[in-house]
Amino acid sequence: MEEARGILRYAARRMQGRRERFTGPKLDGVHLHAVHHGPTGRAKLVLLHGAGANARWWDHLASGLAKHFQVVALDFRGHGDSDFPEQLRAGAFSDDLEALLEHLSAPEAILIGHSLGAHVAVEHAARSATTPALILLDLTRGASRSRQRATRLALTLSPSYPTREEAIRRFRFLPKAAHADEEIRQRIAAHSVRREADGRFGYKFDARWFGVPPRSRPDLGSIRCPTLLLRGEESALLTHEGAREIVSAIPDARLAEIPRAGHHVHIDQPALVQPAILEFLSRGADTPPPSDVRRRS
């Protein structure tokens, strides 16, 4: 836990990043929000959040990654500080990613996605030969239907509170992040609250976008880039068997399971996730992977 606090203390000094809103031909007038960390000119690394989350859920990792990469965290539509369009459209999150890559002039960006963001990254990498590396954090596979339904139902609840302070205090990760540092929770919560039209305070996501289908089911066998799958050992949404199925289907993939972590693996154990990401991307660095990350080929 002290390592996690060290990461957070470093991030707190640099976590604001450069914010921008942009649009493009693929977006039909929708404006998206992104947060940039680190100097331009380096290899680009794009961070894609999960359902109900936003770009600021990566802040505590992005600052460390930005010592090596130009890091860009995206808010999907209906999340964070991007637009909340009324019209739902299958594959819209893939449009958002493609629009960002066009905006950055970076078809070769490395993709890191959590949960929903991991599924979007997989779909893109299966179609694009330019993706150089893919890191997937606890995308869903193998969970029972009842577990999936319960998670979706919990996410679709849209509570609101009379004050911003109460909304931050009542903020919880879904599913539960049992090992999350309280300071990380508070910082993420502070970036996840918005004032509603009625003056009350809710959270920065539109529950109508949960469950919007992708364009198509990706062919994992067509992903040619090196791929790392990080699974929280306590995750109920990505089972060990489901993780093994994924890495077996992708030609160049390996699995690392993070102890004392659930579905929100990067929030439960940032001190293990950050070095695991950097070691994978270095591919040949002299620094060994963390000894308490359980690696599997």
C-alpha positions in Angstrom: 0.0 0.0 0.0 2.9 2.4 0.7 4.0 1.9 -2.9 0.6 2.9 -4.1 0.7 6.0 -2.0 4.1 6.8 -3.5 2.7 6.6 -7.0 -0.2 8.8 -5.9 2.0 11.4 -4.3 4.0 11.6 -7.5 0.9 11.8 -9.6 -0.7 14.5 -7.4 2.1 16.8 -8.3 1.5 16.3 -12.1 -1.9 14.8 -12.6 -3.8 17.7 -14.0 -2.5 17.2 -17.6 -3.6 19.3 -20.6 -7.3 19.1 -21.3 -8.9 19.5 -24.7 -12.2 19.0 -26.5 -12.3 18.1 -30.2 -14.5 16.7 -32.9 -14.0 15.2 -36.3 -15.8 13.8 -39.4 -16.5 10.4 -37.7 -18.3 12.1 -34.8 -21.3 13.8 -36.5 -20.9 16.9 -34.3 -20.2 15.1 -31.1 -17.3 16.7 -29.1 -15.0 14.5 -27.1 -12.8 15.3 -24.2 -9.2 14.1 -23.7 -6.5 14.6 -21.2 -2.8 14.8 -22.3 0.1 13.8 -20.1 3.8 14.2 -20.9 5.6 16.0 -23.7 4.7 15.6 -27.4 7.1 13.9 -29.7 7.2 10.6 -27.9 5.4 7.4 -28.8 1.7 7.8 -28.1 -0.1 5.7 -25.5 -3.9 6.0 -25.4 -5.9 5.1 -22.3 -9.5 3.9 -22.6 -11.7 3.8 -19.5 -14.4 1.3 -18.5 -18.2 1.8 -18.4 -19.3 4.5 -16.0 -15.7 5.8 -15.6 -13.8 8.6 -17.3 -10.4 9.7 -18.4 -9.4 10.9 -14.8 -9.6 7.4 -13.5 -6.1 6.9 -15.1 -4.5 10.0 -13.5 -2.6 8.1 -10.8 -1.0 5.9 -13.5 -0.8 8.4 -16.3 1.8 10.6 -14.7 4.2 7.7 -14.3 3.6 6.4 -17.8 4.2 9.9 -19.1 7.8 9.7 -18.1 8.2 7.4 -21.1 5.3 8.1 -23.4 3.0 10.9 -24.6 -0.1 9.7 -22.8 -3.7 10.6 -23.9 -6.7 9.5 -21.8 -10.0 9.7 -23.7 -13.6 10.3 -22.3 -16.0 8.2 -24.4 -19.2 9.9 -25.4 -21.7 9.8 -22.5 -18.8 9.8 -20.0 -16.7 12.4 -18.2 -16.5 15.7 -19.9 -17.4 14.5 -23.5 -20.8 15.2 -25.0 -23.8 13.2 -23.9 -25.6 12.7 -27.2 -29.3 11.6 -27.2 -28.9 9.2 -30.1 -27.5 5.8 -29.2 -25.5 4.0 -32.0 -23.9 0.6 -32.1 -20.1 0.9 -32.4 -20.1 4.6 -31.3 -17.2 4.0 -28.9 -15.1 2.6 -31.7 -15.9 5.8 -33.6 -14.6 7.8 -30.6 -11.3 5.9 -30.6 -10.8 6.3 -34.3 -11.6 10.0 -34.2 -9.0 10.4 -31.4 -6.4 8.6 -33.4 -7.1 10.7 -36.4 -7.1 13.9 -34.3 -3.6 12.9 -33.0 -2.4 11.7 -36.4 -1.4 8.6 -34.5 -2.7 5.4 -36.1 0.3 3.6 -34.5 -0.7 4.5 -30.9 -0.3 1.9 -28.2 -3.7 1.1 -26.7 -4.4 0.4 -23.0 -8.1 -0.3 -22.1 -9.9 -1.3 -19.0 -13.2 -3.3 -19.2 -15.3 -1.6 -21.8 -12.2 0.3 -23.0 -10.4 -3.1 -23.4 -13.2 -4.4 -25.6 -13.0 -1.3 -27.8 -9.2 -1.7 -28.0 -9.6 -5.3 -29.0 -12.1 -4.5 -31.7 -9.8 -1.8 -33.1 -6.6 -4.0 -33.0 -8.4 -6.8 -34.7 -9.1 -4.5 -37.7 -5.9 -2.4 -37.7 -2.5 -3.6 -38.5 -0.9 -0.4 -37.2 -1.5 -1.0 -33.5 1.9 -1.8 -32.2 1.0 -3.1 -28.7 -2.2 -3.8 -26.7 -2.7 -3.9 -23.0 -6.0 -5.2 -21.7 -7.1 -4.7 -18.1 -9.8 -7.1 -16.9 -12.1 -7.1 -19.9 -15.1 -9.3 -19.2 -15.1 -13.0 -20.1 -16.4 -16.0 -18.2 -18.6 -14.3 -15.7 -22.1 -15.8 -15.1 -25.1 -14.1 -16.7 -26.5 -13.3 -13.3 -23.2 -11.6 -12.3 -23.2 -9.6 -15.5 -26.9 -8.5 -15.1 -26.3 -7.5 -11.5 -23.3 -5.3 -12.5 -25.2 -3.7 -15.4 -28.1 -3.0 -13.1 -25.9 -1.4 -10.4 -24.3 0.8 -13.1 -27.7 2.0 -14.5 -28.8 3.4 -11.1 -28.3 7.1 -11.2 -28.3 8.5 -7.7 -28.0 12.2 -7.0 -27.2 14.2 -3.9 -27.9 17.7 -2.6 -24.3 18.7 -2.4 -21.1 18.0 -4.3 -19.4 17.0 -1.0 -22.0 14.3 -0.3 -21.7 13.0 -3.9 -17.9 12.6 -3.4 -18.4 11.0 -0.1 -20.9 8.5 -1.4 -19.0 7.6 -4.6 -18.2 3.9 -4.9 -16.5 1.8 -7.5 -18.7 -0.8 -9.3 -17.9 -3.6 -8.8 -16.3 -2.9 -5.5 -12.6 -2.1 -5.4 -11.8 -3.7 -2.1 -8.2 -2.8 -2.0 -8.3 0.8 -3.4 -6.5 3.5 -1.5 -8.9 6.0 0.0 -7.0 9.0 -1.4 -7.3 7.5 -4.9 -11.0 7.0 -4.4 -11.5 10.6 -3.3 -9.5 12.1 -6.2 -11.3 10.0 -8.8 -14.6 10.9 -7.1 -13.9 14.6 -7.3 -13.4 14.3 -11.1 -16.5 12.2 -11.5 -19.2 14.5 -10.0 -21.3 16.9 -12.1 -24.1 19.3 -11.3 -27.4 18.1 -12.8 -30.1 20.2 -14.4 -32.2 20.2 -11.2 -29.3 21.5 -9.2 -28.4 18.2 -7.5 -25.1 16.4 -7.9 -24.7 13.2 -9.8 -21.9 11.3 -11.6 -20.4 11.9 -15.1 -21.9 9.1 -17.1 -25.1 8.4 -19.0 -26.4 5.0 -18.1 -28.3 4.7 -21.4 -24.9 4.0 -23.1 -24.4 0.8 -21.0 -24.8 -2.3 -23.1 -24.6 -0.5 -26.5 -23.3 -3.2 -28.8 -20.0 -3.0 -30.8 -19.9 -2.9 -34.5 -19.1 -6.6 -34.7 -17.6 -9.4 -32.7 -13.8 -9.2 -33.2 -11.7 -12.1 -34.4 -9.0 -12.4 -31.7 -6.9 -14.5 -34.1 -6.4 -11.5 -36.3 -4.7 -9.4 -33.6 -1.0 -9.5 -34.6 0.5 -7.1 -32.1 2.0 -8.2 -28.8 -0.7 -8.2 -26.2 -0.7 -8.3 -22.4 -3.8 -9.2 -20.4 -3.8 -8.1 -16.8 -6.4 -9.8 -14.6 -7.2 -9.1 -11.0 -7.0 -12.4 -9.2 -10.2 -11.6 -7.3 -12.1 -10.5 -10.4 -15.6 -12.0 -10.8 -16.0 -10.4 -14.3 -12.9 -12.0 -15.9 -12.5 -15.5 -14.7 -9.1 -17.3 -14.9 -10.6 -19.6 -17.5 -11.9 -16.7 -19.5 -8.5 -15.0 -19.4 -6.9 -18.2 -20.6 -9.3 -18.4 -23.5 -8.4 -14.8 -24.6 -4.6 -15.3 -24.5 -4.9 -18.6 -26.3 -6.9 -17.0 -29.1 -4.5 -14.0 -29.6 -1.3 -15.2 -31.4 1.2 -13.1 -29.4 -0.4 -12.7 -25.9 0.5 -13.4 -22.4 -1.4 -13.2 -19.1 -0.4 -11.6 -15.8 -2.6 -12.0 -12.8 -2.4 -9.3 -10.1 -2.9 -10.4 -6.5 -5.2 -8.6 -4.1 -7.0 -7.0 -7.0 -10.5 -7.3 -8.4 -12.1 -6.0 -11.6 -10.6 -2.5 -11.1 -7.1 -3.9 -11.1 -5.4 -0.6 -11.9 -7.1 1.1 -8.9 -6.7 -1.8 -6.5 -3.0 -2.3 -7.2 -1.4 0.6 -9.2 2.0 -0.2 -7.7 1.9 -3.6 -9.5 0.1 -2.6 -12.6 2.3 0.4 -13.6 5.6 -1.6 -13.6 3.9 -4.5 -15.3 2.8 -2.2 -18.1 6.3 -0.6 -18.5 8.1 -3.9 -18.4 5.9 -5.3 -21.1 6.3 -2.2 -23.3 10.1 -2.2 -22.8 10.4 -5.8 -24.0 14.0 -6.4 -23.3 14.6 -3.9 -20.5 17.1 -5.0 -17.9 14.5 -4.4 -15.1 12.7 -7.6 -14.2 8.9 -7.7 -13.7 7.6 -7.2 -10.2 8.1 -10.5 -8.3 4.5 -10.5 -6.9 2.9 -10.2 -10.4 2.0 -13.7 -11.4 3.0 -14.0 -15.1 1.7 -16.7 -17.5 2.5 -17.1 -21.1 
